[in-house]
Amino acid sequence: MTEQSPTSGPITDGPADPEHDSTAAYALDRSYVASLTRRVVSSSGRTHAVSSPVGGAPLAHVPQSTPADVAEAFARARTAQAAWAATSLDDRAAALLRLHDLLLDRQEELIDLVVWESGKARKDAYLEVAHLALTARYYARTAHEHLDTRRVGGMFPLLTRAEVNRVPKGVVGIISPWNYPLTMALCDGLPALLAGNAVVAKPDAQSMLTALLAAQLLDEAGFPPELWQVVAGPGPEIGGAVVGAADYVCFTGSTATGRLIARQCADRLIGCSLELGGKNPMLVLRDADVHRAAEGAVRGVFANAGQLCVSMERLFVADQVYDRFVDAFVSRTRAMTLGASHDWSVDMGSLISQAQLDTVTAHVDDAVAKGATVLCGGTARPDLGPFVFEPTVLEGVTADMECFARETFGPVVALYRFHSEDEAVARANDGTYGLNASIYTRDAARGRALARRIRCGTVNVNEPYGATFGSLGAPMGGMRQSGMGRRQGAEGVLRYTEAQSVATQRLVPIAPVLGMSEETHAKVMTQALRLLNKLGRA
């Protein structure tokens, strides 16, 4: 970190400044960076240097927030939320539709920034834009379906009118990860805004610029600027302050951190949704189309260099097709183009950091040392980029290896044979995670039936993850230690509301009238209950 005067304006300077260091060359225009970073609520005078996985070029020095800055961000958000909650649902939805078009109009700028910060392949960065546009459109078009006041059956027909309102919780704290810096920066917050809430966002330090550009687009779409506050800093320093001030918390990240946040939320009696780790299985059944399964496995395993919470790390393949599948899968994997660049031709991009590269390398080295076989890949490629690691397929992985049960979160997959579908389901359910699974079979009905036996929040048939993730009406989240709560669908917006029941009683009270005794009232009530049952009332 570098110290700067808090009165010097947007903080963009620091070590490796090209004006003073001939070896430095910033990848981004400094005024452009300043236009983004000035949005961070920061009074500390400290900055955090961010470099790109694409060639290691410096990108920015992001101002850092203190717990006092977090408190200030929440104060601003609460003021804005009060007015926003009074805005009509149609106006909120219209802002989402404007955002939809802005995302598509500005996609090249967004994709460029995502690639600079994450090092992912350009095609993977485009999918972030597409998913976010889908999210904005889905919630805009279904706003009334999810959030309108709903009539429910009253206690007595005609006499009791009952309805349920959806009241915003207030200010939502969103702590988002680096692996999908655009999608994760906004996708959980858009339904929160639609429901009438404000947001205080703490994006990961490695992908702040993309999150700040996303916030800028919200302003351009017509959301009040104060409604979406951004703070920056290490989780141990300001994460607790975000959780401590929020009315609801949305977190995507590690299971260990998710447990900590859940405990903090429980202490405050507030809700939270947590999407956590995974060790996702793919099942290739004996009747699968081998080449289609191999194509899906390549995408399911190596999209975003495996840095995707729903990507596959375990492939279970039926004996009858194992050899043919392995040949097809390994052949496709070897044919992939690698690199850390903005070029559309790259199939798999870079890992995001040295820490991520170290984890992937350690898992592969440990597996090899203990007897696993590398069918392809297995090594880092510094010639292509500082954190590029080859797509790696392992065979013979056993329970004593680090990559057997622990999430690698990189381009590494283990292959296993299975003899029966019962065995495959049992092995898919083995362990503590339950986020996503995939089943390949020519019999789609059989695949759907098998899916019900797998303890994962999403299961895709003949697709690795995109069918569920891209179906915005379908809730997405994990079972077991993969998390709690759901994004997308009705659950994705209703989590940000309180259900408020309002009932109006007409003509007579639900109590004895006209001098009726309690005993007589009880008899009258009993007859009324019997009649309602005969009439089929719920």
C-alpha positions as CSV (number, residue, x, y, z in Angstrom):
1,M,0.0,0.0,0.0
2,T,1.1,3.6,-0.6
3,E,0.2,6.7,1.4
4,Q,-1.4,9.6,-0.4
5,S,-2.8,12.9,0.8
6,P,-6.6,12.6,1.1
7,T,-6.8,16.1,-0.3
8,S,-5.0,15.3,-3.5
9,G,-8.1,14.2,-5.5
10,P,-8.7,10.8,-7.0
11,I,-5.8,8.5,-6.0
12,T,-4.2,7.0,-9.1
13,D,-0.5,7.4,-8.5
14,G,1.9,5.1,-6.5
15,P,4.8,2.8,-7.1
16,A,5.7,1.9,-10.7
17,D,4.6,5.2,-12.0
18,P,5.8,5.6,-15.6
19,E,6.8,9.2,-14.9
20,H,9.4,8.0,-12.4
21,D,10.0,4.4,-13.5
22,S,11.0,3.6,-17.1
23,T,10.1,-0.1,-16.6
24,A,6.5,0.6,-15.8
25,A,3.8,1.0,-18.5
26,Y,0.2,1.3,-17.3
27,A,-2.2,-0.7,-19.3
28,L,-5.1,1.8,-18.8
29,D,-5.4,5.5,-19.3
30,R,-4.9,7.2,-15.9
31,S,-7.8,9.6,-16.3
32,Y,-10.0,6.7,-17.1
33,V,-8.9,4.9,-14.0
34,A,-9.4,8.1,-11.9
35,S,-13.0,8.4,-13.3
36,L,-13.7,4.9,-11.8
37,T,-11.8,5.0,-8.6
38,R,-13.2,8.3,-7.4
39,R,-16.4,6.4,-6.6
40,V,-14.8,4.5,-3.8
41,V,-15.8,5.8,-0.4
42,S,-12.3,6.4,1.1
43,S,-10.8,8.8,3.5
44,S,-7.7,6.8,4.5
45,G,-5.2,8.1,2.0
46,R,-4.1,4.6,1.3
47,T,-4.1,2.8,-2.0
48,H,-3.8,-0.8,-3.2
49,A,-1.8,-1.5,-6.3
50,V,-3.5,-3.8,-8.9
51,S,-1.6,-5.4,-11.8
52,S,-3.0,-7.4,-14.7
53,P,-2.5,-11.2,-15.3
54,V,-2.0,-10.1,-18.9
55,G,1.7,-9.5,-19.0
56,G,1.8,-8.2,-15.4
57,A,1.1,-4.6,-16.4
58,P,0.1,-2.2,-13.6
59,L,-3.5,-1.2,-13.8
60,A,-4.4,1.1,-10.9
61,H,-3.9,2.2,-7.3
62,V,-7.3,1.8,-5.7
63,P,-8.2,3.9,-2.7
64,Q,-8.8,1.9,0.4
65,S,-11.7,2.3,2.8
66,T,-11.7,2.2,6.6
67,P,-14.5,0.9,8.9
68,A,-15.5,4.6,9.3
69,D,-15.8,4.8,5.5
70,V,-18.1,1.8,5.5
71,A,-20.3,3.5,8.1
72,E,-20.4,6.6,5.9
73,A,-21.3,4.5,2.8
74,F,-24.2,2.9,4.7
75,A,-25.4,6.3,5.9
76,R,-25.5,7.6,2.4
77,A,-27.2,4.4,1.1
78,R,-29.9,4.6,3.8
79,T,-30.8,8.2,2.8
80,A,-31.0,7.2,-0.8
81,Q,-33.0,4.0,-0.1
82,A,-35.8,5.9,1.7
83,A,-36.6,7.8,-1.5
84,W,-35.9,4.9,-3.8
85,A,-38.4,2.7,-1.9
86,A,-41.1,5.3,-2.7
87,T,-40.3,5.1,-6.4
88,S,-42.8,3.1,-8.5
89,L,-42.0,-0.5,-9.4
90,D,-42.4,0.4,-13.1
91,D,-39.7,3.1,-12.8
92,R,-37.3,0.7,-11.1
93,A,-37.9,-1.9,-13.8
94,A,-37.4,0.7,-16.6
95,A,-34.0,1.5,-15.2
96,L,-33.1,-2.2,-15.4
97,L,-34.1,-2.3,-19.1
98,R,-32.0,0.7,-19.8
99,L,-29.1,-1.1,-18.1
100,H,-29.7,-4.1,-20.3
101,D,-29.1,-2.0,-23.4
102,L,-26.2,-0.2,-21.9
103,L,-24.4,-3.5,-21.2
104,L,-24.8,-4.6,-24.8
105,D,-23.8,-1.2,-26.2
106,R,-20.7,-1.0,-24.0
107,Q,-19.7,-4.6,-24.2
108,E,-16.3,-4.0,-25.8
109,E,-15.2,-1.7,-23.0
110,L,-16.6,-4.1,-20.4
111,I,-14.9,-7.1,-22.0
112,D,-11.6,-5.3,-22.3
113,L,-11.6,-4.4,-18.6
114,V,-12.6,-7.8,-17.5
115,V,-9.8,-9.4,-19.4
116,W,-7.3,-6.8,-18.1
117,E,-8.2,-7.6,-14.5
118,S,-8.9,-11.3,-14.6
119,G,-6.8,-12.6,-17.5
120,K,-9.7,-14.8,-18.7
121,A,-10.3,-15.6,-22.3
122,R,-12.3,-13.0,-24.2
123,K,-15.2,-15.4,-24.9
124,D,-15.5,-16.0,-21.2
125,A,-15.6,-12.3,-20.5
126,Y,-18.4,-11.9,-23.1
127,L,-20.5,-14.4,-21.2
128,E,-20.4,-12.1,-18.2
129,V,-21.9,-9.3,-20.2
130,A,-24.6,-11.6,-21.7
131,H,-25.5,-13.1,-18.3
132,L,-25.8,-9.7,-16.7
133,A,-28.0,-8.4,-19.5
134,L,-30.2,-11.5,-19.1
135,T,-30.4,-10.8,-15.4
136,A,-31.5,-7.2,-15.8
137,R,-34.1,-8.1,-18.4
138,Y,-35.5,-11.0,-16.5
139,Y,-36.1,-9.1,-13.3
140,A,-37.4,-6.0,-15.1
141,R,-40.0,-8.2,-17.0
142,T,-41.0,-10.2,-14.0
143,A,-41.1,-7.3,-11.5
144,H,-44.8,-7.3,-10.9
145,E,-45.0,-11.1,-10.9
146,H,-42.6,-11.3,-7.9
147,L,-43.2,-8.0,-6.0
148,D,-46.9,-6.9,-6.4
149,T,-49.1,-7.1,-3.4
150,R,-50.7,-10.6,-3.5
151,R,-54.2,-11.5,-2.3
152,V,-54.5,-14.7,-0.3
153,G,-57.4,-16.5,1.2
154,G,-58.9,-14.8,4.3
155,M,-60.1,-16.5,7.3
156,F,-63.7,-16.1,6.3
157,P,-64.9,-15.6,2.7
158,L,-66.2,-12.1,2.0
159,L,-65.6,-11.1,5.6
160,T,-61.8,-11.3,5.8
161,R,-59.5,-9.7,3.1
162,A,-55.9,-10.8,3.4
163,E,-52.9,-9.7,1.3
164,V,-49.2,-10.0,1.4
165,N,-46.9,-7.1,0.7
166,R,-43.2,-7.3,-0.2
167,V,-41.3,-4.7,1.8
168,P,-37.6,-4.0,1.1
169,K,-35.2,-4.9,3.8
170,G,-33.2,-1.7,3.6
171,V,-29.5,-1.7,2.7
172,V,-28.0,-4.9,1.4
173,G,-24.3,-5.6,1.8
174,I,-22.8,-7.5,-1.1
175,I,-19.3,-9.0,-0.9
176,S,-18.4,-10.3,-4.4
177,P,-15.4,-12.4,-5.7
178,W,-12.8,-11.8,-8.4
179,N,-13.5,-14.8,-10.7
180,Y,-16.5,-13.2,-12.5
181,P,-15.8,-9.6,-11.8
182,L,-18.7,-8.1,-13.9
183,T,-21.4,-10.7,-13.3
184,M,-20.7,-11.1,-9.6
185,A,-20.4,-7.3,-9.1
186,L,-24.0,-6.7,-10.2
187,C,-26.1,-9.8,-10.6
188,D,-27.0,-10.2,-7.0
189,G,-27.6,-6.5,-6.5
190,L,-30.0,-5.9,-9.4
191,P,-32.9,-7.7,-7.8
192,A,-32.1,-5.9,-4.5
193,L,-32.5,-2.6,-6.3
194,L,-35.7,-3.7,-8.0
195,A,-37.2,-4.6,-4.6
196,G,-36.5,-1.1,-3.3
197,N,-33.2,-1.6,-1.5
198,A,-29.9,0.2,-1.6
199,V,-26.6,-1.6,-1.8
200,V,-23.1,-1.2,-0.3
201,A,-20.8,-3.4,-2.4
202,K,-17.3,-4.6,-1.4
203,P,-15.8,-6.2,-4.6
204,D,-12.6,-8.2,-4.4
205,A,-9.4,-6.2,-4.5
206,Q,-8.3,-8.0,-7.7
207,S,-11.3,-6.8,-9.7
208,M,-12.3,-3.4,-8.4
209,L,-12.2,-1.5,-11.7
210,T,-14.7,-3.8,-13.4
211,A,-17.0,-3.4,-10.4
212,L,-16.6,0.3,-10.5
213,L,-17.4,0.5,-14.2
214,A,-20.5,-1.6,-13.5
215,A,-21.6,0.9,-10.8
216,Q,-21.0,3.7,-13.3
217,L,-23.4,2.1,-15.8
218,L,-26.0,2.0,-13.0
219,D,-25.8,5.8,-12.8
220,E,-26.1,6.1,-16.6
221,A,-29.2,3.8,-16.6
222,G,-30.9,6.2,-14.2
223,F,-30.4,4.7,-10.8
224,P,-29.7,7.4,-8.1
225,P,-25.9,7.6,-7.7
226,E,-26.1,7.3,-3.9
227,L,-28.1,4.1,-4.1
228,W,-25.1,2.0,-4.9
229,Q,-22.1,2.6,-2.7
230,V,-18.7,1.0,-3.2
231,V,-16.0,0.3,-0.5
232,A,-12.6,-1.3,-1.0
233,G,-10.3,-3.1,1.3
234,P,-9.3,-6.5,2.7
235,G,-12.1,-8.6,4.1
236,P,-10.5,-8.9,7.6
237,E,-10.3,-5.1,7.8
238,I,-13.7,-4.0,6.5
239,G,-15.7,-7.1,5.8
240,G,-17.0,-7.2,9.4
241,A,-18.1,-3.6,9.2
242,V,-20.1,-4.4,6.1
243,V,-21.8,-7.4,7.7
244,G,-22.3,-5.4,10.9
245,A,-24.2,-2.5,9.2
246,A,-26.2,-4.4,6.6
247,D,-29.9,-5.4,6.8
248,Y,-29.1,-8.5,4.6
249,V,-25.8,-9.9,3.4
250,C,-25.0,-11.6,0.0
251,F,-21.6,-13.3,-0.2
252,T,-19.9,-15.4,-2.8
253,G,-16.6,-17.0,-1.9
254,S,-15.0,-19.7,0.3
255,T,-16.9,-22.0,2.6
256,A,-14.6,-20.9,5.5
257,T,-15.5,-17.2,5.1
258,G,-19.1,-18.1,4.5
259,R,-19.3,-19.8,7.9
260,L,-17.9,-16.7,9.6
261,I,-20.4,-14.4,7.8
262,A,-23.3,-16.7,8.7
263,R,-22.3,-16.6,12.4
264,Q,-22.1,-12.8,12.3
265,C,-25.5,-12.6,10.6
266,A,-27.0,-15.0,13.2
267,D,-25.7,-12.8,16.0
268,R,-27.6,-9.9,14.5
269,L,-30.7,-11.9,13.5
270,I,-30.4,-10.8,9.9
271,G,-30.6,-13.0,6.8
272,C,-27.9,-13.9,4.3
273,S,-27.3,-15.9,1.1
274,L,-24.0,-17.6,0.6
275,E,-22.7,-19.3,-2.5
276,L,-19.6,-21.2,-1.4
277,G,-17.3,-23.9,-2.6
278,G,-17.8,-26.9,-4.8
279,K,-16.3,-30.1,-6.1
280,N,-18.7,-30.5,-8.9
281,P,-19.2,-33.9,-10.6
282,M,-20.1,-34.8,-14.2
283,L,-21.6,-38.2,-14.9
284,V,-21.2,-39.7,-18.4
285,L,-23.6,-42.6,-18.7
286,R,-23.2,-45.6,-20.9
287,D,-25.7,-44.3,-23.4
288,A,-24.1,-40.9,-23.7
289,D,-23.1,-39.3,-27.0
290,V,-19.4,-39.5,-26.3
291,H,-18.3,-36.6,-28.5
292,R,-21.0,-34.3,-27.2
293,A,-20.0,-35.3,-23.6
294,A,-16.3,-34.6,-24.4
295,E,-17.2,-31.2,-25.8
296,G,-19.3,-30.3,-22.8
297,A,-16.6,-31.6,-20.4
298,V,-14.0,-29.2,-22.0
299,R,-16.3,-26.3,-21.4
300,G,-17.4,-27.5,-18.0
301,V,-13.9,-28.0,-16.8
302,F,-11.8,-25.3,-18.4
303,A,-14.1,-22.3,-18.8
304,N,-12.4,-19.4,-17.1
305,A,-9.4,-21.6,-16.5
306,G,-11.5,-23.6,-14.1
307,Q,-12.1,-20.6,-11.9
308,L,-15.8,-21.0,-11.9
309,C,-17.8,-22.1,-8.9
310,V,-20.0,-24.4,-11.0
311,S,-17.2,-25.9,-13.1
312,M,-16.4,-29.7,-13.1
313,E,-13.5,-31.1,-11.1
314,R,-14.6,-34.8,-11.1
315,L,-15.6,-36.8,-14.2
316,F,-17.3,-40.1,-13.6
317,V,-17.5,-42.2,-16.8
318,A,-19.3,-45.5,-17.4
319,D,-17.1,-48.5,-18.1
320,Q,-18.8,-49.1,-21.4
321,V,-17.7,-45.7,-22.9
322,Y,-14.7,-44.8,-20.7
323,D,-11.9,-45.4,-23.2
324,R,-13.7,-43.7,-26.1
325,F,-14.6,-40.7,-23.9
326,V,-11.1,-40.3,-22.6
327,D,-9.7,-40.3,-26.1
328,A,-12.1,-37.7,-27.2
329,F,-11.8,-35.5,-24.1
330,V,-8.0,-35.6,-24.0
331,S,-7.8,-34.9,-27.8
332,R,-10.1,-31.8,-27.4
333,T,-8.2,-30.6,-24.4
334,R,-4.8,-30.8,-26.2
335,A,-6.2,-28.8,-29.1
336,M,-7.1,-25.8,-26.9
337,T,-5.4,-22.5,-27.5
338,L,-4.0,-20.9,-24.4
339,G,-2.9,-17.4,-23.6
340,A,-3.2,-14.2,-21.6
341,S,-4.5,-11.8,-24.2
342,H,-7.5,-9.9,-25.6
343,D,-7.7,-12.1,-28.7
344,W,-11.0,-13.9,-29.5
345,S,-9.0,-17.0,-30.6
346,V,-7.9,-17.9,-27.1
347,D,-9.8,-20.9,-25.7
348,M,-8.5,-20.7,-22.2
349,G,-7.0,-17.7,-20.4
350,S,-4.9,-17.2,-17.4
351,L,-5.3,-17.8,-13.7
352,I,-5.8,-14.5,-11.9
353,S,-2.8,-14.5,-9.5
354,Q,0.3,-16.1,-8.2
355,A,-1.6,-17.5,-5.2
356,Q,-4.0,-19.2,-7.5
357,L,-1.2,-20.6,-9.6
358,D,0.5,-21.9,-6.5
359,T,-2.6,-23.7,-5.4
360,V,-3.1,-25.4,-8.8
361,T,0.6,-26.3,-9.1
362,A,0.6,-27.8,-5.6
363,H,-2.5,-29.9,-6.2
364,V,-1.1,-31.3,-9.5
365,D,2.4,-31.9,-8.0
366,D,0.9,-33.7,-4.9
367,A,-1.3,-35.9,-7.1
368,V,1.7,-36.9,-9.3
369,A,3.9,-37.6,-6.4
370,K,1.3,-39.9,-4.9
371,G,0.8,-41.9,-8.1
372,A,-1.7,-40.1,-10.3
373,T,-1.1,-40.1,-14.1
374,V,-1.2,-36.8,-16.1
375,L,-2.9,-37.6,-19.4
376,C,-2.3,-34.0,-20.7
377,G,-1.2,-30.7,-19.3
378,G,0.3,-30.5,-15.8
379,T,2.6,-27.6,-16.1
380,A,2.7,-23.8,-15.9
381,R,3.3,-21.8,-19.1
382,P,5.1,-18.6,-18.1
383,D,6.0,-18.1,-21.8
384,L,2.3,-17.4,-22.4
385,G,1.6,-15.3,-19.3
386,P,2.7,-15.1,-15.7
387,F,-0.1,-17.2,-14.3
388,V,-1.1,-19.5,-17.2
389,F,-1.4,-23.2,-16.4
390,E,-2.1,-25.9,-19.0
391,P,-5.5,-27.6,-18.9
392,T,-4.8,-30.8,-17.0
393,V,-6.5,-34.2,-17.0
394,L,-5.5,-36.6,-14.2
395,E,-6.2,-40.3,-13.9
396,G,-5.7,-42.5,-10.8
397,V,-6.5,-39.8,-8.3
398,T,-7.0,-41.3,-4.8
399,A,-8.4,-40.1,-1.5
400,D,-5.0,-39.3,0.0
401,M,-4.4,-36.6,-2.7
402,E,-5.1,-32.9,-2.1
403,C,-7.2,-32.6,-5.3
404,F,-9.5,-35.6,-4.5
405,A,-11.9,-33.7,-2.2
406,R,-10.6,-30.2,-1.9
407,E,-11.6,-27.6,-4.4
408,T,-8.7,-26.8,-6.8
409,F,-10.5,-23.9,-8.6
410,G,-8.2,-24.2,-11.6
411,P,-7.9,-26.1,-14.9
412,V,-7.5,-29.5,-13.3
413,V,-9.9,-32.5,-13.5
414,A,-9.8,-36.1,-12.3
415,L,-11.2,-39.0,-14.3
416,Y,-12.9,-42.0,-12.6
417,R,-14.6,-45.1,-14.0
418,F,-17.9,-46.3,-12.6
419,H,-19.7,-49.7,-13.0
420,S,-23.3,-48.8,-12.1
421,E,-25.4,-45.7,-11.9
422,D,-26.0,-46.3,-8.2
423,E,-22.3,-46.2,-7.7
424,A,-21.9,-43.0,-9.8
425,V,-24.6,-41.2,-7.8
426,A,-23.0,-42.3,-4.5
427,R,-19.6,-41.1,-5.6
428,A,-21.1,-37.8,-7.0
429,N,-22.7,-37.2,-3.6
430,D,-19.5,-38.1,-1.7
431,G,-17.9,-35.3,0.2
432,T,-19.4,-32.2,1.8
433,Y,-20.2,-30.0,-1.2
434,G,-23.3,-29.8,-3.4
435,L,-23.3,-26.9,-5.8
436,N,-23.6,-28.1,-9.4
437,A,-23.6,-31.4,-11.3
438,S,-23.9,-32.6,-14.9
439,I,-25.3,-35.7,-16.5
440,Y,-24.8,-36.8,-20.1
441,T,-27.2,-39.4,-21.6
442,R,-29.3,-39.8,-24.7
443,D,-32.3,-40.5,-22.5
444,A,-33.2,-37.0,-21.2
445,A,-36.0,-38.3,-19.0
446,R,-33.7,-40.8,-17.4
447,G,-31.2,-38.0,-16.8
448,R,-33.8,-35.8,-15.1
449,A,-34.8,-38.7,-12.9
450,L,-31.2,-39.4,-11.9
451,A,-30.7,-35.7,-11.2
452,R,-33.2,-35.9,-8.3
453,R,-30.9,-38.3,-6.5
454,I,-27.9,-35.9,-6.7
455,R,-27.4,-33.6,-3.8
456,C,-26.6,-30.4,-5.7
457,G,-28.5,-27.2,-6.0
458,T,-28.3,-27.3,-9.8
459,V,-28.1,-30.3,-12.1
460,N,-27.7,-29.9,-15.9
461,V,-28.6,-32.7,-18.4
462,N,-26.4,-32.8,-21.5
463,E,-24.8,-29.4,-20.6
464,P,-22.2,-28.7,-18.0
465,Y,-23.6,-25.6,-16.3
466,G,-25.0,-23.1,-18.8
467,A,-28.5,-24.5,-19.0
468,T,-29.3,-23.7,-15.4
469,F,-27.1,-20.6,-15.0
470,G,-28.6,-19.1,-18.1
471,S,-32.2,-19.9,-17.2
472,L,-32.9,-16.9,-15.0
473,G,-36.2,-18.2,-13.8
474,A,-34.4,-21.2,-12.2
475,P,-32.9,-20.6,-8.8
476,M,-29.2,-21.2,-8.4
477,G,-27.3,-22.1,-5.2
478,G,-25.8,-24.8,-3.2
479,M,-26.8,-27.6,-0.8
480,R,-24.7,-28.8,2.1
481,Q,-21.4,-26.8,2.5
482,S,-21.8,-25.2,-0.9
483,G,-24.0,-22.5,0.7
484,M,-27.5,-21.4,1.6
485,G,-30.0,-19.2,-0.2
486,R,-30.5,-18.8,-3.9
487,R,-29.8,-16.3,-6.7
488,Q,-32.0,-16.0,-9.8
489,G,-35.7,-16.8,-10.1
490,A,-38.3,-15.7,-7.5
491,E,-35.9,-16.6,-4.6
492,G,-33.3,-14.3,-6.0
493,V,-35.5,-11.2,-5.4
494,L,-37.7,-12.3,-2.6
495,R,-34.7,-12.8,-0.3
496,Y,-34.3,-9.0,-0.3
497,T,-37.8,-8.4,1.0
498,E,-39.8,-8.9,4.2
499,A,-43.2,-10.6,3.8
500,Q,-45.8,-8.3,5.4
501,S,-49.3,-9.7,5.9
502,V,-52.2,-7.2,6.1
503,A,-55.7,-8.5,6.8
504,T,-58.9,-6.4,6.9
505,Q,-61.9,-7.7,8.7
506,R,-65.4,-6.6,7.6
507,L,-68.8,-6.4,9.4
508,V,-68.1,-8.6,12.3
509,P,-65.1,-9.2,14.5
510,I,-63.6,-12.6,15.1
511,A,-65.0,-12.7,18.5
512,P,-68.4,-13.1,20.2
513,V,-71.0,-10.5,19.2
514,L,-74.4,-9.4,20.4
515,G,-73.9,-10.8,23.9
516,M,-73.0,-14.2,22.6
517,S,-71.2,-16.4,25.2
518,E,-67.8,-17.8,24.6
519,E,-69.2,-21.3,24.6
520,T,-71.8,-20.4,22.0
521,H,-69.1,-18.6,19.9
522,A,-67.0,-21.7,20.0
523,K,-70.0,-23.8,18.7
524,V,-70.7,-21.3,15.9
525,M,-67.0,-21.3,14.9
526,T,-66.9,-25.1,14.9
527,Q,-69.9,-25.2,12.5
528,A,-68.2,-22.6,10.3
529,L,-65.0,-24.6,10.2
530,R,-66.9,-27.8,9.2
531,L,-68.7,-26.0,6.5
532,L,-65.5,-24.5,5.0
533,N,-63.9,-27.9,4.9
534,K,-66.9,-29.3,3.0
535,L,-66.7,-26.5,0.6
536,G,-63.0,-27.4,-0.1
537,R,-61.6,-24.2,1.4
538,A,-57.8,-24.3,2.2
